[in-house]
Amino acid sequence: MSGEHPIVEVLHWDDGGWQFMCNTTENADDGLVVCMGCLYKKFPWISKFKDLAPNHSVYLENSDWQIEELE
């Protein structure tokens, strides 16, 4: 949320949950719980992933967004 690192991965879980990742840490304590509206207000471009199917993710690779099914 600080904008210090870009969002490089978006996960849409089959329970309806979402995660927006910078992938700069693996420490769960570095995560934040935020409302979707607050996230959208700060990063309106995330709306392009609104139709991402549950149990899928997109990640940034060489300036292109790649989609894959979550295991």
C-alpha positions in Angstrom: 0.0 0.0 0.0 3.0 2.3 0.4 3.7 2.2 -3.3 7.3 1.4 -2.5 7.1 -1.8 -4.5 4.9 -2.5 -7.5 2.2 -5.1 -7.6 3.6 -8.0 -9.7 1.2 -10.8 -8.9 -2.6 -11.0 -8.3 -4.2 -14.2 -7.0 -7.9 -14.9 -6.9 -8.6 -17.8 -4.6 -11.6 -20.2 -5.1 -13.0 -19.0 -1.8 -13.4 -15.5 -3.3 -10.3 -14.0 -1.6 -7.8 -11.9 -3.4 -4.1 -11.2 -2.9 -2.0 -8.5 -4.5 1.7 -9.2 -4.2 4.9 -7.3 -4.6 6.9 -10.6 -4.1 9.7 -8.8 -2.3 9.3 -10.9 0.9 8.1 -14.3 2.0 7.4 -13.2 5.6 3.7 -13.4 6.3 4.0 -10.6 8.9 4.8 -8.2 6.1 1.3 -8.7 4.6 -1.6 -6.3 5.1 -5.4 -6.8 5.1 -7.0 -3.9 3.3 -10.5 -3.3 1.9 -10.8 -3.8 -1.9 -12.2 -0.3 -2.3 -9.2 1.3 -0.6 -6.8 -0.8 -2.8 -8.8 0.2 -5.9 -8.7 3.9 -4.9 -4.9 3.8 -4.7 -4.3 1.5 -7.7 -7.3 1.9 -10.1 -5.5 -0.1 -12.8 -6.2 -3.3 -10.8 -9.7 -3.2 -12.3 -8.3 -4.9 -15.4 -8.2 -8.1 -13.3 -11.8 -8.0 -12.2 -12.8 -10.9 -14.4 -9.9 -13.1 -13.3 -11.5 -16.5 -12.6 -11.4 -17.9 -9.1 -8.4 -20.3 -8.5 -6.2 -18.3 -11.0 -3.4 -15.9 -10.8 -1.7 -13.4 -13.1 1.9 -12.4 -12.7 4.2 -9.9 -14.4 6.9 -11.5 -16.5 9.0 -9.4 -18.9 6.4 -6.6 -18.9 3.6 -9.0 -19.8 0.9 -10.4 -17.5 0.8 -14.2 -17.6 -2.2 -16.1 -16.3 -2.1 -19.5 -14.6 -4.4 -21.8 -12.6 -3.5 -22.1 -9.0 -2.7 -25.5 -7.6 
